[in-house]
Amino acid sequence: MTELAAVRRSFSRAANRYAASASLQRQVSDRLLDMLPPIAAGCVLDVGCGTGFASAGLRARYPDALLLSADFAPAMLGAHAPMADNARVCADAHALPLRDGSVDLIFSSLMLQWCDLSRALPECRRILRPGAPMCFATVLDGTLREIDLAFGAVDRHRHTLPFLDEPSLAALMREAGLVVDHVEQSRQVEYFDDARSLLQSNRDIGASRVPLQTRRTTLGRAAWQSVCAAFDAQRTPQGIPLTYELAWVVAHRPGNGDSG
Ligand SMILES: C[S@@+](CC[C@H](N)C(=O)[O-])C[C@H]1O[C@@H](n2cnc3c(N)ncnc32)[C@H](O)[C@@H]1O
């Protein structure tokens, strides 16, 4: 199975549990909604829409727009509110089934870290109308570092994505021909009672790269105990931390007469 297919399967499997577990993701999406420009948009795309956290907020801001909610995990699209008036599209962000210059605004919350940005960002630029904005939230390096630290001593699996740093993201935006207008960064930490609930939560939002079941059977009891001890060593008075280094970006496709 390719890496992309594995990510897709992981999110499809998590779809039923996602909304209940993804409180940080909901907050990130809400903050991104607040950063959207007040424009008259004919077509708005929410790419990597998941279970549709942003649908109502996008509809409230762009009441007359065609709202396209795209995700490559069919079960995520199946979990949208049945009466929602968005058009759901099962599509991969690396190859969107949309015409050049046909979208007036792209919204994307916590999807792009799963993509090959050297393909997904030019694809966003391609479908944006010249001058149109793209607003996204993503995570940067240092995110989920507690998981890497805990597993680092016991196996050679990569347990988290190789998250980019901010200069690398900025360079990929430039290479894709997108102009960055505004970036906000902040650190958010979730706390868990124990290693098991931390890893289960990561799995419930579809973000686990090595399924917990596989992990526990292949690890063996002694290694699992080492992992738990390594998580416990990171414990604070609030519990075992899980860190997200968040970035919200407002950018646009340069238009005629735009020097960017
Ligand atoms: C962390 S969830 C975020 C979902 C939603 N935006 C939210 O804020 O709750 C990431 C979503 O991106 C989707 N995704 C990941 N890679 C994708 C790709 N290449 N094309 C389309 N969707 C993708 C996943 O299926 C998942 O629904």
The ligand as a Gaussian input file, in Angstrom:
#p B3LYP/6-31G(d) Opt

LIG

0 1
 C       -6.866000      16.340000      10.480000
 S       -8.181000      16.080000       9.336000
 C       -8.849000      17.723000       9.232000
 C      -10.253000      17.704000       8.725000
 C      -10.997000      19.044000       8.742000
 N      -10.377000      20.014000       7.872000
 C      -11.098000      19.555000      10.151000
 O      -10.664000      20.678000      10.409000
 O      -11.644000      18.832000      10.993000
 C       -7.315000      15.942000       7.777000
 C       -8.240000      15.594000       6.622000
 O       -7.510000      15.728000       5.417000
 C       -7.854000      14.654000       4.569000
 N       -6.735000      14.457000       3.639000
 C       -5.459000      14.105000       3.927000
 N       -4.737000      14.059000       2.799000
 C       -5.568000      14.381000       1.779000
 C       -5.404000      14.500000       0.371000
 N       -4.229000      14.237000      -0.225000
 N       -6.467000      14.869000      -0.375000
 C       -7.679000      15.124000       0.196000
 N       -7.893000      15.008000       1.530000
 C       -6.848000      14.656000       2.307000
 C       -8.104000      13.480000       5.496000
 O       -8.889000      12.463000       4.899000
 C       -8.785000      14.165000       6.667000
 O      -10.187000      14.188000       6.510000

